Amino acid sequence: SFNDRIFVGGGMGASFSRYTDFVSVSPIIGYRVSQRFAPGIGLQYRYTSYKTFNPKLTTDDYGVSLFARFTVYGPLFLHAEFEHLNYEFPGSVPGETLRKDFNSLLAGGGFFQPVGRRAGFFAVILYNFSYQNSYNYSYYPYSSPIILRVGITAGF
């Protein structure tokens, strides 16, 4: 049935240091077209607090992505994604922030481990083909072309 093919889930992340605090939430919803193929949509919110600025500076990032997963064998799957991210970063004036849009094409693979009948844990490693190094005081939303995600889903 239609309801049996829908899955929801996502991931959460956090990092705390003496330089920055970072929290992210990324819910997803998808539809299992077949036993092996599942496209979906994801949302993303990231909060960052920069402690090295005076006064302390916080930023908020918002994004949406379209993804597709194809099960290769057993728990292993391929993952492709297009992400649009509107991100905020420190400006040149103290306390100032600026916003930019950034599109990323991501691809990689992952592992899905069922936990119970309709839930599971996933881990995905992706390569960002749109990655750009931050240079000349430019800020980009990712500090590395490698992105690691872990999370849970229900119904997948």
Residue, then its C-alpha position, 0 to 999 in steps of 0.5 A: s500500500f501507499n503508506d507502507r512505501i512512505f518512510v520518514g527519518g533524518g539526522m541530528g548533529a552537534s559539536f561543541s568546542r571553545y571556538t564554535d558550537f554547532v547544532s543541526v537537524s535534518p528530517i527526511i521523507g521518501y517513497r519506496v518506488s520498488q524494493r531497491f529504489a527510493p527517492g525523497i526530500g530532505l530539509q536542513y537547519r544548522y545553528t552555529s555560534y562563533k565564540t571567537f568573535n566579540p561580540k559573540l556571533t550566531t548564524d542560521d542555515y536553511g536547506v532543502s534537498l532531493f535525493a535518491r537511494f538505490t540498494v545495491y546488495g543487502p544493507l548497502f546502498l548508493h545515494a545521490e543528492f542535490e542540495h540547495l543551502n541558504y547559509e549565513f556567515p560572518g561579515s567584515v564588520p564586527g557583529e555583521t553576517l551575510r547570506k549566500d545560496f549554495n548548490s551542491l551535488l552529492a554522491g556516495g554510498g551507505f549502510f542501512q541496518p534494520v532495527g525492528r520491523r519498520a525502523g532502522f539506522f543508516a550511515v552515509i558517506l558522500y562526496n560534494f562535487s560542488y565543494q569549494n575551498s574557503y580562501n581570500y576571506s570567502y566562506y562556504p558552507y562546507s569545510s571538506p568535500i567529504i560529508l558523513r551522515v548518520g541517522i534513523t528512519a521509520g518505514f524504510 
